[in-house]
């Protein structure tokens, strides 16, 4: 089993994420691309000491970018939408 802190890379603070957090008690995280839903659930529960009800994952594909004659691609990354049990919250997001 992997270290929980190596699975959760960073919390995502966006307008859409703020709306999800306020209305549906959902939190967004950037996670390691090889992590599955069970690992993400255990990592969030262990790091933030909360109870997770559901985890949804999305693979965000990197955009192709150009600079003059050169073309490159941003890396793909994985996003997790974590739904907490009613009455639970993560204080880290409340401070932002």
N, C-alpha and C positions, 0 to 999 in steps of 0.2 A: 504494500500500500504506500502511496506517495505522501509526502508531507503536504498538509492542507494549504500551507502558505505558498507552496510551489504550484498549486492548481489555480488559485484565485490570483490573477495578476494585479488587477486594480479595479476599484469601483468606477462606474461610468456615471457622470453627473451631466445630464442633458435636460432640455425642456421636456422632451417626451418621457424621460425617466422620472422627472419630478411629478408629472401628471399621473403616471402609473403608480408611483409611490403614494400619492395623496388619495387617489380614488380606489385603488385595488390592492394596496399593501404589497406591491411588487417592486423588486430592486434589481438593478442592472449591474452586471460585472463582466469584465473582460477576463476570459479564462484560457488556459492552455488548450491548444487545438486538439490534443489527444485525449482530453478528459471527457468522461461520460457523465450522464446525469446523476448516477449514484455517487460518484466521487465528488461532484460539485455539491450535492446535497450534504454529504458528510463534512466537507470542508467548511461550508458556510455555517453549519450547526456548531462545529468545533471552534472556529475562529470568533464568531460573534455571539455564541451562547444563546441561540434562538432556535425555534422549531420551524422547520421548512415543510410546507405542504406540497409544493409542486415546483418542478424545474423544467423550463423550456430552453432549448439551445438553438442558436442561429449561427451559421457560418457566413461571415461577411467577406465577400470576395474583394480583393484589392483592385483598385482602378489602374488602368493603363495611363501613364503620364508621359508627356513629351517635353523636352527642353531643346528647342532648335531641331537639329537633325537626329538627336538621340532619343530613344524611346526606352522606357523602363516600366516596371510594374510594382505597385505597392504590395506588401505581403497580405495574404489572407489571414483572417483572425476569427476567433470564436467568441460569441456573446452569449451570456446566460441570463435569463429572466427568472428570478427566484421569487416565488410567492410564499409569504410567511403565514403562519397560523394567525387567526384573528386575535388582536390584542398584543401581538409581538411587534417589535420594531428594532431597527438598527440605528444606534445613536450617531454613528459616523455620518450618515446622510442628513440627519436633522441639523447638524452644525453648519452645513454648507448652504 
